[in-house]
Amino acid sequence: MQNFEQFLLDNLPQSKSIHPTYESALHNMLEAGGKRFRPALLLGVVKAYNPLMIESAYHAAYAIELLHTYSLIHDDLPAMDDSPLRRGHPTLHVTYDEVTAILVGDALNTYSFELLSNAPFSDEIKVNLIRELAQNGGLNGMVLGQAIDCYFENKPLALEDIKTLHTNKTAKLIAAALKMGALIVERENEADELYDFGIKLGLLFQIQDDILDVTQSSEEAGKLTNNDEEKNSFVTILGLDEALREANLLADELTKSMQSFDESLQRELSPILTKYINRHKN
C-alpha cells in the first residue's frame, strides 16, 4: 500500500483559484491518512489475477478513497454527527468552516468520477467502474443509508432494519471495492461472488466500528467515540455483549468463505481480511 499512498499524494486535487484555503482544505483529509481499507481490497483482487495492472488500478482505488473521504467529511458536519475529530485531525468544519467542508465534500465526490473517466482502462471497463461506484455510493447505496441513519435518530429500529441501514451506508462501498477489482481484471465470474462477500464484510466492519465506539478512546480511534447513543448502532440496540456475539458469528462465516477463494485470491486478500475480520477481538 506504500506505493498507492505515494500515488495518492502525488495526485491530490489541484485548483487554480483565488480562494486562500480551498486547495489546502481539499487536501486536508486525504493527507490525514486513514485505513485505506477499500483501496486495499480492490488492489488485492487486481494483484491476485493480474499484477501488471496494479499501477493502472491505483486510479480506481483512489476514486473509491475520494468518495469515501467525501462521505466522512459530510458525515461529520454539524447537521449530521457534528464530530470535531476524524483520522486523528480536527474535522474540516472545525479547521475552516461548515461551508468549506460541504463544498470540499462535493468536490471530492465529483472528482472521484473525473479520475475514473481518465483512468487507463478500456471505455467499457471505465463505464462499468463508474456505474459500480455510482450505484453503491449514491442514491440507492451510501447516501440512502445516511438518509435512513439521520431520519431514524432517536427512533430505535428492528435489527433487520438496522442491517438494511448499514448495508447501504457502509457495506455497499466495501462490496463495490472488491467487485471493481474483479471488473478491472475482467473476472466477471468472480465479481458477483466477491460483491456478496463484501456485503457481509461491510456489515461486520460496521458492527466492529460500533463496538470500538464504546471500547476505545477518541485518541485510539482517531475520531470522536461514545457518540452513537442516539443512533441505530448495533451496540445501542443489541448491547455490547450481543453485538460482540454477532461480530464473532459473522467473522467465523467470513473466515470460512475465504477458504473457498482460489489460491491466488487467498494469498493476496487473507492478510488484509484476517486483520480486519478479527479487529474487534483485539
C-alpha positions, -999 to 999 in steps of 0.1 A, spaced: 0 0 0 30 23 3 31 28 -35 -6 36 -35 -2 61 -7 25 78 -28 3 78 -59 -25 95 -38 -2 122 -25 12 128 -60 -23 132 -74 -40 154 -48 -68 175 -63 -55 207 -78 -74 240 -81 -64 273 -97 -83 297 -75 -80 330 -57 -96 313 -27 -69 313 1 -77 279 17 -98 259 -8 -69 238 -21 -54 231 14 -89 221 25 -92 197 -4 -60 180 7 -66 180 44 -85 148 50 -67 129 22 -33 137 37 -45 128 71 -42 91 61 -68 65 72 -72 28 70 -73 28 31 -93 -4 36 -114 -1 4 -84 6 -19 -65 -23 -3 -94 -47 -12 -96 -35 -48 -58 -37 -53 -57 -71 -36 -81 -86 -62 -62 -70 -90 -28 -82 -78 -42 -118 -74 -52 -120 -110 -31 -95 -130 -2 -79 -110 8 -60 -142 -23 -39 -138 -16 -26 -103 -4 8 -113 -34 13 -136 -57 1 -108 -44 29 -85 -68 52 -103 -98 32 -93 -86 26 -58 -81 64 -54 -116 71 -68 -130 49 -40 -109 66 -14 -121 100 -27 -157 91 -25 -153 75 10 -134 106 22 -162 129 10 -187 108 29 -167 111 61 -165 149 57 -202 152 53 -209 127 80 -190 148 105 -209 180 97 -230 197 124 -262 188 106 -252 151 108 -229 137 135 -213 171 145 -180 155 151 -148 175 159 -123 148 151 -115 125 121 -84 104 113 -68 120 143 -72 155 130 -98 183 135 -127 179 110 -129 204 82 -158 224 95 -137 229 127 -104 238 109 -121 260 83 -159 264 84 -191 245 75 -194 259 40 -159 249 32 -165 214 45 -197 210 24 -180 222 -8 -148 201 -3 -170 170 1 -189 179 -30 -156 184 -49 -141 151 -38 -173 133 -47 -173 146 -83 -135 143 -86 -137 106 -80 -157 102 -112 -135 126 -131 -105 105 -121 -122 72 -131 -131 87 -165 -94 94 -172 -82 61 -159 -60 39 -183 -87 13 -190 -109 5 -220 -140 26 -223 -161 -4 -214 -143 -11 -182 -144 26 -173 -181 28 -178 -186 -4 -157 -164 10 -129 -182 44 -129 -216 26 -128 -205 4 -99 -192 33 -78 -222 54 -85 -247 27 -77 -231 18 -44 -221 53 -33 -252 71 -44 -290 74 -41 -295 36 -36 -264 30 -17 -243 50 8 -264 82 5 -296 62 12 -280 46 42 -270 80 55 -305 93 50 -321 64 69 -295 68 97 -302 105 102 -340 102 99 -343 75 124 -320 91 150 -337 87 184 -362 62 168 -350 27 175 -352 2 146 -356 -35 145 -324 -55 139 -332 -63 103 -338 -27 95 -305 -17 111 -288 -43 89 -306 -26 59 -294 8 70 -258 -3 74 -258 -25 43 -264 7 24 -244 32 44 -212 11 49 -213 -24 33 -221 -15 -3 -190 6 -9 -168 -21 6 -185 -47 -16 -181 -23 -46 -143 -22 -40 -140 -59 -43 -162 -61 -74 -144 -32 -91 -111 -51 -87 -127 -81 -104 -140 -59 -132 -106 -43 -138 -90 -77 -144 -121 -89 -163 -130 -117 -139 -168 -113 -142 -174 -148 -128 -159 -138 -95 -173 -103 -94 -207 -110 -80 -194 -136 -56 -169 -110 -42 -196 -84 -40 -218 -107 -19 -188 -115 3 -182 -77 6 -217 -70 18 -212 -94 48 -177 -80 53 -191 -45 54 -217 -54 80 -190 -69 102 -170 -37 97 -199 -16 109 -206 -38 139 -169 -36 148 -170 2 145 -199 3 168 -181 -19 193 -149 2 191 -170 33 196 -178 22 231 -145 4 239 -119 29 226 -110 64 235 -112 92 208 -74 92 207 -72 55 200 -99 56 173 -88 89 157 -124 101 158 -150 111 184 -162 80 203 -191 73 226 -211 94 202 -237 69 190 -262 68 219 -289 84 197 -281 64 166 -292 30 155 -259 13 161 -256 -24 168 -244 -18 203 -271 7 211 -298 -18 200 -283 -51 210 -260 -42 238 -222 -48 238 -222 -85 246 -248 -93 219 -230 -71 194 -198 -90 201 -216 -123 196 -230 -111 162 -195 -99 152 -180 -133 162 -206 -152 142 -201 -131 111 -163 -132 114 -164 -170 115 -187 -171 85 -164 -148 65 -133 -168 75 -149 -200 62 -160 -182 30 -124 -171 24 -113 -207 23 -134 -211 -9 -113 -184 -27 -88 -197 -52 -52 -198 -41 -41 -165 -56 -70 -146 -42 -65 -161 -7 -28 -152 -9 -35 -115 -16 -66 -109 5 -60 -131 35 -35 -107 52 -59 -78 48 -90 -96 57 -77 -115 87 -65 -83 102 -99 -66 98 -122 -96 104 -107 -100 139 -101 -64 148 -130 -64 174 -111 -91 193 -80 -70 200 
